[in-house]
Amino acid sequence: MNQKIAIEPNLTPIKDYLTKKGYNVENMDYGQGATKNNFDAIIVAGVETNIMGIQDTSSKAIVINADGMTEEQVYQELQSRLH
């Protein structure tokens, strides 16, 4: 598994869980823009983050709102949408 995942820095438990599952997970760099690094998926903590320009039409990355989800639920969502 070599998918590249961007995640908001405040979602450390999810980042750690996904890393253990074999994903390449990096903290999102708002200065660079998450879509600039060719991520396969972007995990955010809430809907308002998308409004701030994280998701744009040129990105092929899927966006998962992890608000209210467990680490396992985020993992299952990634599995179903990336594979």
C-alpha positions in Angstrom: 0.0 0.0 0.0 1.6 3.2 -1.1 -1.3 5.7 -1.0 -0.4 9.2 0.2 -2.8 10.6 2.8 -2.9 14.2 4.0 -4.4 14.8 7.4 -5.2 17.8 9.6 -2.5 18.0 12.4 -5.2 17.8 15.2 -6.1 14.3 14.1 -3.0 12.5 15.5 -4.8 9.4 16.7 -6.2 8.8 13.2 -2.8 9.5 11.7 -1.1 7.0 14.0 -3.7 4.3 13.3 -3.5 4.7 9.5 0.3 4.7 9.6 0.2 1.4 11.5 -2.2 0.1 8.7 0.5 0.9 6.1 -0.6 4.3 4.7 1.9 7.1 4.0 0.3 9.8 6.2 1.5 13.4 6.3 0.2 16.4 8.3 -1.5 18.8 6.0 0.5 22.0 5.2 -2.0 24.8 4.7 0.7 27.1 3.3 1.4 24.7 0.4 -2.2 23.5 0.0 -3.1 19.8 0.4 -3.8 19.3 -3.3 -0.4 20.4 -4.4 1.3 17.3 -3.2 -0.7 14.7 -5.2 -2.4 13.1 -2.2 -4.7 10.2 -2.8 -7.0 11.3 0.1 -7.4 14.2 2.5 -8.8 13.7 5.9 -10.3 16.8 7.6 -11.9 17.4 11.0 -15.0 19.2 9.8 -17.0 20.5 6.9 -15.8 24.1 7.3 -12.3 23.0 6.3 -13.5 22.3 2.7 -14.8 25.8 2.5 -11.3 27.1 3.2 -10.1 25.8 -0.1 -8.6 22.4 0.7 -10.6 20.6 -1.9 -10.4 22.1 -5.4 -11.6 20.9 -8.7 -8.1 20.1 -10.0 -7.5 17.6 -7.2 -8.2 13.9 -7.7 -7.9 13.3 -3.9 -10.9 12.1 -2.1 -11.9 14.1 1.0 -13.1 12.4 4.1 -14.7 14.3 7.0 -13.5 12.5 10.1 -15.8 14.4 12.4 -17.5 11.9 14.7 -15.7 8.9 13.2 -13.4 6.4 14.9 -10.0 5.5 13.6 -11.4 2.2 12.3 -14.3 4.0 10.5 -11.9 6.3 8.8 -9.7 3.4 7.8 -12.8 1.5 6.4 -13.8 4.6 4.5 -10.4 4.8 2.9 -10.4 1.1 2.1 -13.8 1.3 0.3 -13.0 4.5 -1.6 -9.4 3.9 -2.6 -9.6 0.3 -3.6 
